[in-house]
Amino acid sequence: MIRKAMILAAGLGQRMRPLTDTLPKPMLGVGGKPLLQYHLEALAQAGVTDVVINLAYLGEKIRLFVGNGNQFGLSVHFSVEPEPLETAGALLNALHLLGDDPFILINGDVWTDYPLTKLCNHSASSHEDAHLILVPNPEFHPNGDFSPNDSGVLENNPSLEKFTFAGISLIHPRLIKYYPHRCVKFPLGEVLKYGINEKRITAEVYRGQWSDVGTPERLAVLDAKLN
């Protein structure tokens, strides 16, 4: 059973301006509450007890809202970045808080009804470094990201259908810890591609509700749906 998670919340949210001039993107409201609150409530409901949130741009607003996490039934710690370190850099910076066991990783700027309990109960094999949640390609990302084979292992195979990474995954710390090209600031995408070449990344396709809140227009659509 997975008990720990990390929420990526340090981005600048440039495509969301002017909304993010005064708020970090995960604090933008949809359906009457911040995006971040949906993640915290879903993680607690799934049985997660400890959450790490990385902070950079307007991070104090997140810290003030979340506090120590008690109001959500969680214990929350913050990984402060002097500047956004990109997705894998953020994980490397937070490894001392995450420990040695697999953890759930969620982008702070997505919304979904994916049941995180399923990910908490995922039985990873000894050679599996990450398990990704994929979704059918949305209109704004028609070419997708990754291709799972019939066994759920990701492959670089042009004959396989590509799906879009949902920004939700189960990560083993060794994926980052032993990546040979790690540095202070680097993206998770390049680490995943390395792991795919090693056949150490698996995935499942989720066909339920999911939204990447990447523009003010998509935020407005999601808000209307949830209200």
Buried (B, 14 or more C-beta within 10 A) or exposed (E): EBBBBBBBBBBBBEBBEEBBEEBBBBBBBBBEEBBBBBBBBBBBEBEBBBBBBBBBBBBEBBBEBBEEBEEBEBBBBBBBBEEBBBBBBBBBBBBEBBEEEBBBBBBBBBBBEBBBBEBBEBEBEEEBBBBBBBBEBBEEBEEBBBBBBEEBBBBEEEEBEBBBBBBBBBBBBEBBEEBEEBEEBBBBBBBBBBBBEEBBBBBBBBEEEBBBBBEBEBBEBBBEEBE
